[in-house]
Amino acid sequence: MTASIPLTHDCITPADQSPSAGSSINILALAPPAALRQAVIRPTLAYLGVTSAAAENLLLGTLLTMASLPEGKQPPGGIGPFGISHQVHERIWDDYLATNPDQASLIRGLASQRCFLRDPHAELGYNFAYATAIAWLVYQQHLTELDEDLSIADLAQLWQSLYPHRDGVPADFLSSWNRADDHRPAALAFSP
């Protein structure tokens, strides 16, 4: 008798191996910030119809900050590179995307076909484009417009006031930004 290989599968990872709350990978150990901007942040924002250097900088700064925040400042139960908790994820879907079906459809298009239905929170840990989109929505639900002239210090203030963390301060964002030296200067110049 020979073993057969299934042609289809329910999910790439079994449910008992989904990312748990509080577990995250330091994505910056795998790719430099400029590459993350070019390969994930910019294309994800473009997919959502956002072509903004300020939005790119805000998400890159958020990613850098969340990767370097000490555990005591990390959001409780944060998952994935952006440290988004189950509660924040559910709030985005229930309170924000539920009122915007077109955008909900776009976001759902980034998620895995079957895995999302079985464990939607796992997408935050395994699907970088999906996690990036949800991180953007954390900001977008509060912002009517993002001024392109905002400085990195201004973006740090937005991060502190709008993004979930515990007692983070703008200096956390600024120091993370300044430590990542490969995102300057070319990455600061937005080109669609």
Beta strands, then each sheet from edge to edge (+ up, - down):
end
